[in-house]
Amino acid sequence: MSGPEVKIPVSIAAQTETAHFRVFIIHSLFHRIKKAPMKLPKVTIVLVSASLLFVLWEQTREQPEPVDASRFTNLAANPVERSVAVDWVITQIPALCEDAAGQSRGSEAHSECVSKSEARTSSCRRALYDRFPSVIASDDVFRDLSITAMNCLVPRSGVVE
């Protein structure tokens, strides 16, 4: 003779079975991880190593000498590459902002002008590279490049030049 029969509702029995199944799945996953740890892809290792080598090479490379304004005096006899001229104008951003803001370096207006100008350098550089020749061989072309770059980097509203 057996005791009274207890009927468990189907939903509770199904929940218990599902819970046991979840525990089994989690246990088997942990067992597999212990058994065969995940391997790093070789491609990832090669790419990371190559990028580190490039960074080291870039840091040990000889840096070009800074360009002085006197470099642009006799362009007919001594032409300059467009990239050198554009780089020189970009280094003049603090002075351009000082003139545009009418305040000395270190002021809030000057700092804001410099940060906005530095944010525009890549788009201005692209525009200049599209518009001007790769070799600047005349004073007129250098003047146009400089003015265009200055207006792009430090735009002045209401000022007619």
C-alpha positions in Angstrom: 0.0 0.0 0.0 1.3 3.3 -0.9 0.7 6.7 0.6 -1.6 9.4 -0.8 -0.8 10.4 -4.3 0.3 14.0 -4.8 -0.4 15.4 -8.2 2.1 18.1 -9.3 0.7 20.6 -11.8 2.3 20.1 -15.2 3.7 23.7 -15.3 5.8 23.1 -12.1 7.0 19.8 -13.4 8.0 21.3 -16.7 9.8 24.2 -15.0 11.8 21.8 -12.8 12.8 19.8 -15.8 13.8 22.9 -17.7 15.9 24.1 -14.8 17.7 20.8 -14.6 18.3 21.0 -18.3 19.8 24.5 -18.0 22.1 23.4 -15.2 23.2 20.5 -17.4 24.0 22.8 -20.4 25.9 25.2 -18.2 27.9 22.4 -16.6 28.8 20.9 -20.0 29.9 24.3 -21.4 32.2 24.8 -18.4 33.6 21.3 -18.9 34.3 22.0 -22.6 36.1 25.3 -21.8 38.3 23.6 -19.3 39.0 20.8 -21.8 39.8 23.0 -24.9 40.6 26.6 -24.2 39.8 29.1 -26.9 42.7 29.8 -29.3 43.7 33.2 -30.6 43.5 33.5 -34.4 46.8 33.7 -36.1 45.7 36.6 -38.3 44.9 38.7 -35.2 48.4 38.1 -33.8 50.0 39.0 -37.2 48.0 42.2 -37.6 48.7 43.4 -34.0 52.4 42.6 -34.4 52.6 44.5 -37.7 50.9 47.5 -36.3 53.3 47.6 -33.3 56.2 47.3 -35.7 54.9 50.2 -37.7 54.5 52.4 -34.6 58.0 51.6 -33.5 59.3 52.4 -37.0 57.4 55.6 -37.2 58.8 56.8 -33.9 62.4 56.0 -34.8 62.2 57.6 -38.2 64.0 60.9 -38.7 61.6 63.8 -38.3 61.8 66.5 -41.0 63.2 69.9 -40.1 60.6 72.6 -39.3 60.0 74.9 -42.2 60.7 78.6 -41.8 58.8 81.3 -43.7 62.0 82.2 -45.5 61.6 78.9 -47.4 58.8 80.5 -49.5 60.7 83.6 -50.7 62.0 82.6 -54.1 59.6 79.9 -55.3 60.4 80.3 -59.0 63.9 79.2 -58.5 63.2 76.9 -55.5 59.7 75.4 -55.7 58.1 73.8 -52.7 55.8 70.8 -52.4 52.2 71.6 -51.7 52.3 69.4 -48.6 55.1 71.5 -47.1 53.2 74.7 -47.7 50.0 73.4 -46.2 51.9 72.0 -43.2 53.5 75.4 -42.6 50.1 77.2 -42.7 48.7 74.7 -40.3 51.5 75.4 -37.8 50.5 79.0 -38.0 47.0 78.3 -36.4 47.9 79.8 -33.0 49.0 83.1 -34.6 46.0 83.2 -36.9 43.7 82.7 -33.9 45.5 85.4 -32.0 44.8 87.8 -34.8 41.2 86.6 -35.4 40.2 86.6 -31.8 42.0 89.8 -30.9 43.2 88.3 -27.7 46.5 86.9 -26.6 47.3 83.2 -26.3 45.9 81.5 -23.3 42.6 83.3 -23.3 39.4 81.3 -23.6 38.5 82.8 -27.1 42.0 81.9 -28.4 41.9 78.4 -27.0 38.4 77.8 -28.5 39.6 79.2 -31.9 42.6 76.9 -31.9 40.6 73.8 -31.0 38.0 74.5 -33.8 40.8 75.2 -36.3 42.6 71.9 -35.4 39.3 70.1 -35.9 39.0 71.5 -39.4 42.6 70.7 -40.5 41.8 67.4 -42.3 38.9 68.8 -44.3 40.9 72.0 -45.2 43.9 69.9 -46.2 41.7 67.8 -48.5 40.2 70.9 -50.1 43.6 72.4 -50.7 45.0 69.2 -52.1 42.1 69.1 -54.6 42.4 72.7 -55.6 46.2 73.4 -55.9 49.0 71.8 -57.8 51.4 69.4 -56.1 54.4 71.7 -56.6 54.1 75.4 -55.7 56.4 77.3 -58.1 55.1 80.8 -58.0 54.5 83.5 -55.4 50.9 84.0 -56.7 50.0 80.3 -56.2 51.6 80.3 -52.7 49.6 83.5 -51.8 46.3 81.9 -53.0 47.0 78.7 -51.2 47.9 80.5 -48.0 44.8 82.7 -48.1 42.5 79.8 -48.9 44.0 77.8 -46.1 43.8 80.6 -43.6 40.1 81.2 -44.5 39.3 77.6 -44.2 41.1 77.0 -40.9 40.1 80.3 -39.2 36.9 81.6 -40.9 36.0 85.1 -40.2 32.4 86.1 -40.6 31.8 89.6 -42.0 35.5 90.3 -42.9 36.2 90.9 -46.6 39.7 90.3 -47.7 
